[in-house]
Amino acid sequence: MMMPFLNASGRGAALVVLAVLAGCAGQSTEFHRYTLPLADQRAATAEPGVSLPDSAPTVAVSSVRLADYLDGQGVVYQTSDIEVNEAQANLWADSLSAQLTRSLQRTLGDQLKDHRVLGETLAGDRADTGVRVTLSRFQGRYDGMAVLAGQYQLRDAGGSLLYQQPFEIERPLDDDGYPALVRTLAQGWENVGEQIAHEITRQEQMASSTGAYSRSSARSVPATTP
């Protein structure tokens, strides 16, 4: 059964009623399966990759880690300030973690065109920057909002922590129903990827500036004689 996300005034009660109805025995169930649309659109329309020099920095993206209640087949929606439900007939077409990881790689690749953006396994020990993301919320909410929350980490080539930042994004749904929810969640996730790409660039600029200052300082120190 398709869950209609109604206008905020009647949405909370409708979600609870529909959640109950969806579980009623004896009803035939129509299943709907969803993928994150922005990632799929890029995959279908991507231009041939540009060859990068061997010196191009490599970004390694670890698999996105999910809170346990998000790591199921059903799309999650929040029916009150303390209750969440996993939909029984509106399902992710593939592992949510895998979809999020692929989408993040594509967003970073779009934003960091002079970088190699690879999965952690493919990157191996060649990564200059490692990206790790944990999601604690990725769901619809009773007031008509799509909600994402979690934190990301950037790590250097040796695995040491460079930067850690929590994030929380709330976006209103443009329409009723699960398709609108999935699209809105995907837009929020793309925004997270853009934030991460911006921070990677900032960290690289800081490292470059520090290195240039160190080299300049070294040249300006007069030689001493014993």
C-alpha positions in Angstrom: 0.0 0.0 0.0 1.3 3.4 -0.9 1.6 5.7 2.0 0.3 9.2 1.1 2.3 11.9 2.9 -0.5 14.4 3.4 -0.2 18.1 4.2 1.4 18.6 7.6 -1.9 19.3 9.4 -3.3 15.8 8.8 -0.1 13.9 8.1 0.7 12.5 11.5 -2.7 10.8 12.1 -2.8 9.5 8.5 0.6 7.9 8.8 -0.4 6.0 12.0 -3.7 4.8 10.4 -2.0 3.7 7.2 0.7 1.9 9.1 -1.9 -0.1 10.9 -3.9 -0.8 7.7 -0.7 -1.8 5.8 -0.3 -4.7 8.3 -3.9 -6.0 8.2 -4.0 -9.7 7.3 -5.8 -10.9 4.2 -5.0 -7.9 2.1 -3.0 -8.3 -1.1 0.1 -6.1 -1.0 1.6 -4.2 -3.9 5.3 -3.8 -3.3 7.2 -0.7 -4.5 11.0 -0.7 -4.6 13.1 2.5 -4.7 16.6 3.6 -5.7 18.2 6.9 -4.9 17.4 8.8 -8.1 20.3 11.3 -8.4 22.9 8.5 -8.3 21.0 6.5 -10.9 20.6 9.5 -13.2 24.3 10.2 -13.1 25.1 6.6 -13.8 22.8 6.6 -16.9 24.1 9.9 -18.3 27.7 10.0 -17.2 30.2 11.1 -19.7 33.4 9.1 -20.4 35.9 9.6 -17.6 38.8 12.0 -18.1 42.2 10.4 -17.7 44.0 11.7 -14.6 47.7 11.9 -14.0 49.4 9.5 -11.6 49.9 12.4 -9.2 46.2 13.0 -8.9 45.1 12.8 -5.2 43.0 9.8 -4.3 39.9 9.9 -2.1 38.8 6.6 -0.6 35.1 6.3 0.4 34.2 3.7 3.1 30.9 2.0 3.1 28.3 4.3 4.8 27.4 3.0 8.2 23.8 3.1 9.3 22.0 3.1 12.6 20.5 -0.4 13.1 16.9 0.7 12.6 17.8 2.1 9.2 19.6 -1.0 8.0 16.6 -2.9 6.8 14.7 -3.3 3.5 11.9 -0.9 4.2 11.9 2.9 3.9 11.7 4.3 7.4 9.3 7.0 8.5 8.8 8.6 11.9 5.2 8.6 13.2 5.8 10.7 16.3 8.6 12.3 18.3 9.6 8.9 19.7 8.3 6.3 17.2 9.6 5.0 13.9 8.2 2.4 11.5 9.9 0.5 8.7 7.5 0.2 5.7 6.6 -3.3 4.7 5.6 -2.6 1.1 7.8 0.3 0.2 11.3 -1.1 0.0 14.8 -0.2 -1.0 15.7 -2.0 -4.3 19.2 -2.5 -3.1 21.1 -2.3 0.3 20.6 1.3 1.5 24.2 1.5 2.6 25.4 0.4 -0.8 23.2 2.9 -2.6 24.3 5.7 -0.3 28.0 4.8 -0.8 27.7 4.8 -4.6 25.8 8.1 -4.5 28.4 9.7 -2.3 31.2 8.5 -4.6 29.5 10.1 -7.6 28.8 13.4 -5.8 32.5 13.6 -4.7 33.6 12.7 -8.2 31.5 15.5 -9.7 32.8 18.0 -7.1 36.4 16.9 -7.1 37.1 16.4 -10.8 40.9 16.4 -10.4 40.7 13.6 -7.9 40.3 9.9 -8.1 37.3 8.9 -6.0 37.3 5.2 -5.2 35.8 2.7 -2.8 37.9 1.9 0.1 38.8 -1.6 -1.2 39.8 -0.3 -4.6 41.9 2.6 -3.2 43.9 0.3 -0.9 46.8 2.1 0.6 46.9 4.7 -2.2 44.4 7.0 -0.6 45.4 10.5 0.3 42.1 11.2 2.1 39.7 8.7 3.6 36.0 9.5 4.0 33.8 7.8 6.6 30.1 8.6 7.1 27.7 7.3 9.8 24.0 8.0 9.4 21.8 8.1 12.5 18.7 9.3 10.6 17.5 8.9 7.0 13.7 9.0 7.1 10.4 10.7 6.6 8.7 12.5 9.5 5.1 13.0 10.5 5.3 16.7 9.8 6.1 16.3 6.2 9.8 16.6 6.4 12.7 14.4 5.1 15.3 14.2 7.8 19.0 13.2 7.6 21.5 13.3 10.4 24.9 11.8 11.2 28.6 12.7 11.0 31.5 12.4 8.7 35.2 12.0 9.2 38.1 12.8 7.0 41.3 10.9 7.6 44.8 11.3 6.2 46.9 8.7 4.3 48.0 7.2 7.6 44.5 6.9 9.0 44.8 9.7 11.5 41.7 11.9 12.0 41.9 15.2 10.1 38.4 16.5 10.6 35.0 15.4 12.0 31.7 17.1 11.5 28.1 16.3 12.5 25.4 17.2 10.1 21.6 17.5 10.2 19.4 18.3 7.2 15.6 18.8 7.1 13.8 19.3 3.8 10.1 19.6 3.1 8.5 17.2 0.7 7.4 18.6 -2.6 4.6 16.1 -2.9 2.8 13.3 -1.2 3.9 9.7 -1.0 7.1 7.6 -0.8 8.5 8.6 -4.3 8.6 12.3 -3.1 10.2 11.2 0.2 12.9 9.2 -1.6 13.7 12.0 -4.0 13.9 14.5 -1.1 16.2 12.3 0.9 18.4 11.9 -2.1 18.7 15.7 -2.5 19.6 16.0 1.1 22.3 13.3 0.7 23.7 15.0 -2.3 24.0 18.2 -0.2 26.0 16.2 2.4 28.4 15.0 -0.3 28.9 18.6 -1.4 29.7 19.6 2.1 32.3 16.8 2.3 33.9 17.8 -1.0 34.1 21.4 0.1 35.9 20.3 3.3 38.3 18.0 1.5 39.3 21.0 -0.7 39.7 23.2 2.3 41.9 20.7 4.1 44.1 20.3 1.0 44.4 24.1 0.7 45.4 24.3 4.4 48.0 21.5 4.0 49.4 23.2 0.9 49.6 26.6 2.6 51.3 25.1 5.7 53.8 23.2 3.5 54.6 26.4 1.5 55.1 28.3 4.7 57.4 25.6 6.1 59.5 25.6 2.9 59.7 29.4 2.9 60.7 29.4 6.6 63.4 26.8 6.0 64.9 28.9 3.1 64.9 32.1 5.3 66.8 30.6 8.2 70.5 31.6 7.9 73.1 29.0 8.0 75.2 28.9 11.1 78.7 27.8 11.5 79.9 25.7 14.3 
